Amino acid sequence: MDSIANFLSVKDVEDVGDWISLAQKFKVNPYAHQHLGANKTLGIIFFNPSLRTRLSTQKAASNLGMNVMVMNFNGEGWQLEMEDGAVMNGSSQEHISEAASVISQYCDIIAVRTFATLTDREEDYAEKFLSSFVKYARVPVVSLESATLHPLQSLADMLTLKEQNTKSNPKVVLSWAPHPKALPQAVANSFAQWTLAAGYDLTIAHPPGYELHPDFTRGARMTHNQEEALQGADFVYVKNWSAYENYGQVSREYDHWTLDGAKMQLTHNAKFMHCLPIRRNVIATDEVIDAPTSLILEQANNRTFAAQAVLYKLLSHER
Ligand code: CP
């Protein structure tokens, strides 16, 4: 069984199928390794809000017998400085080098959520914050969603696809959907990256101007025609993201991209997917969200077992 140093993207995973199978095993028997994490501590650090990621990661650690400490840094922690060599006479109160080193003294694994700024594309796509944390941490780091990727969500989504798929080559569609606020590209980038790594046939539909970075989508079919993409789809994953080129911008020009029942009629009785939280009747209509074909609660449930697989791999690495 392979082992890993950090869990930041699908690139840290040698065999995607093996990890999905491991998550599936934990779903069948969550307490199979309930003593593996005895006397080990997981530190969960949030710089942004969360429901699923926070609770499912905590539950996963608890299923493995770990102690868990959670800290919401924004508002509770010192304001961190990321620049090496900075003269800290402004608003920053603590350098990331001390903060990450100190947390490493208290924890055996650190999990961090740090969203994109959506103001500086170069910094976001260089994963400036997460890579600084990794640089100074002395224990493995797990991404709970970074500026560009959300690997724990994607592993849960891969488990959901595996459980629900009945075909040898299902058509998976990732469709952009409208949203009133600027959202990061992380979930979409990550879903594309993992779906392609797992060997799925992926079509990505988005309006002009909402292209994703090709590093994550190479191998997918790209279209600006949502209805054409939905034709014959077996799975439809909807998600909003703000523009990559015109970085972080949103426009109301494409509000008609909301996924509704009429559009789902174009599919092959497709299963509906979304990572949550979802803005009802903006991203998708109630009819789609509440249909028996909706997998959103399954996806959320699978977050625990995806996180458990990741923590298991990291704990095994220590042994
Ligand atoms: N899908 C997801 O990451 O949910 P939270 O933001 O609530 O953690």
Residues whose N, C-alpha, C, O or C-beta is under 5 A from the ligand:
A	BS01	CP	P49 S50 L51 R52 T53 R54 C275 L276 P277
